[in-house]
Amino acid sequence: MNNFNFSFIPEVSVILTTYNRAEYLTGCIQSVLEQTYQNWEFIIVDDGSQDHTFEIVNPYLEKFSNIRYFKHNNRGAALSRNVGIKASFGDYITFIDSDDQYLYNHLQSKLDFFEKHPEIELIAGGFKLNQETWVTDYYNPDQKVNIQNCVICPTLFGRRYVFFELQGFQNILYGEDTDLWERAGNKFKIQKIVEPLTYLYTRAADSVSRQFSHDF
């Protein structure tokens, strides 16, 4: 939808998958634009939205050449993220959910971590919650676990080859982020981080974790 500059090679690819979340998108997109670190591309994958998502996104496409937009029929979050991964150019790949936001130093803090720990290939963690949140335990579906103890997809930040060698996310409805983390741990050097808390996590009313936790 916009004229992407193919001579531009970003260091970080930020992937957003969204489905009927127009009301959240402005805050989400603005939080990426306002990063202190600016050598990024932003790939928005619209998973078949039927609301006014494109009307929200289009002004950004017209203004910023490092933002790209794809839309397809509804496939689910995992396959939509894989579309973004395949379309990416960055040395590092990360994510953001449409109802969440980055703090201003999110990307820079992650790159600083990798500079200090060049042996690490994939990290996850470092997020704030707007409320205490319990979700279905991926390993014990009859039990709940505090989400702070979980791997959540949008905090994954890793070297490009990790996602390509793992062939992205498995097409499963719940826990695709934990599944990828486990597979990565069998092949790459991974590390959970606790700080800095630079990702603002919010659960929308229709989020998958709410559907599975029955915690409305």
Residue pairs with C-beta under 8 A, 6 or more apart in sequence:
1 58
1 61
1 68
1 69
2 61
2 62
2 64
2 65
2 67
2 68
2 69
3 65
4 65
4 66
4 68
5 65
5 66
8 41
8 65
8 66
9 89
10 39
10 40
10 41
10 66
10 89
10 90
11 39
11 40
11 90
11 91
11 92
11 111
12 37
12 39
12 40
12 41
12 90
12 91
12 92
12 93
12 94
12 107
12 111
13 40
13 41
13 43
13 84
13 88
13 89
13 90
13 92
13 93
13 94
13 160
14 32
14 40
14 41
14 42
14 43
14 94
14 95
14 96
14 107
15 43
15 45
15 81
15 84
15 85
15 88
15 93
15 94
15 95
15 96
16 28
16 29
16 42
16 43
16 44
16 45
16 84
16 95
16 96
16 97
16 98
17 45
17 47
17 77
17 80
17 81
17 84
17 95
17 97
17 98
18 25
18 44
18 45
18 46
18 47
18 49
18 53
18 98
19 46
19 47
19 48
19 49
19 74
19 77
19 80
19 98
20 49
20 50
20 51
20 53
20 206
21 49
21 51
21 53
21 98
21 99
21 204
22 49
22 51
22 52
22 53
22 55
22 56
24 98
24 99
24 204
25 53
25 56
25 57
25 98
26 56
27 101
28 96
28 97
28 98
28 99
28 100
28 101
29 42
29 44
29 56
29 57
29 60
30 101
31 96
31 101
31 102
31 103
31 104
31 106
31 200
32 40
32 42
32 96
32 102
33 60
33 64
34 104
35 102
35 104
35 105
35 106
35 107
35 108
36 104
36 105
36 107
36 108
37 105
37 107
37 108
37 111
40 66
40 90
40 107
41 66
41 67
41 68
41 88
41 89
41 90
42 64
42 66
42 67
42 68
43 67
43 68
43 70
43 84
43 87
43 88
44 57
44 67
44 68
44 69
44 70
45 70
45 71
45 72
45 80
45 81
45 83
45 84
46 53
46 54
46 57
46 69
46 70
46 71
46 72
47 72
47 74
47 75
47 76
47 77
47 80
48 71
48 72
48 73
48 74
48 75
49 71
54 69
54 71
57 69
58 69
60 67
61 67
61 68
61 69
68 87
70 83
70 84
70 87
72 80
72 83
76 171
76 173
77 153
77 176
77 208
78 168
78 169
78 170
78 171
78 172
78 176
79 169
79 171
81 95
81 153
81 168
81 169
82 167
82 168
82 169
84 95
85 93
85 163
85 164
85 168
86 168
88 160
90 160
91 159
91 160
92 110
92 111
92 114
92 157
92 158
92 159
92 160
93 157
93 158
93 159
93 160
93 162
93 163
94 107
94 110
94 154
94 156
94 157
94 158
95 153
95 154
95 155
95 156
96 102
96 154
96 199
97 153
97 154
97 201
98 204
99 202
99 203
99 204
99 207
100 154
100 199
100 200
100 201
100 202
101 200
101 202
102 198
102 199
102 200
103 197
103 198
103 199
103 200
105 196
105 198
106 198
106 199
109 126
109 196
109 198
110 123
110 157
110 198
113 120
113 123
113 193
114 120
114 123
114 159
117 191
119 189
120 189
120 190
120 191
121 158
121 159
121 162
121 184
121 188
121 189
121 190
122 156
122 157
122 158
122 159
122 162
122 181
122 184
122 188
122 189
122 190
122 191
123 155
123 156
123 157
123 158
123 190
123 191
123 192
123 193
124 151
124 152
124 155
124 156
124 157
124 177
124 181
124 190
124 192
124 193
125 151
125 155
125 192
125 193
125 194
126 155
126 193
126 194
126 195
126 196
126 197
126 198
126 199
127 152
127 154
127 155
127 197
127 198
127 199
127 200
127 201
128 197
128 199
128 200
128 201
129 147
129 148
129 201
130 200
130 201
130 202
132 146
133 146
133 147
133 148
133 201
133 203
133 209
133 215
134 144
134 145
134 146
134 147
134 213
134 215
135 144
135 145
135 147
135 150
135 209
135 212
135 213
135 215
136 143
136 144
136 145
136 174
136 209
136 212
136 213
137 143
137 144
137 145
138 150
138 174
138 175
138 178
144 213
144 215
147 201
147 209
150 178
151 177
151 178
151 181
151 192
152 177
152 201
153 169
153 176
153 177
153 180
154 199
154 201
155 199
156 177
156 180
156 181
158 184
158 188
162 184
162 188
165 187
166 180
166 183
166 184
166 187
168 180
169 176
169 177
169 179
169 180
170 176
170 179
170 180
172 179
173 208
174 208
174 209
174 212
181 190
184 190
203 209
203 210
204 210
205 216
210 216
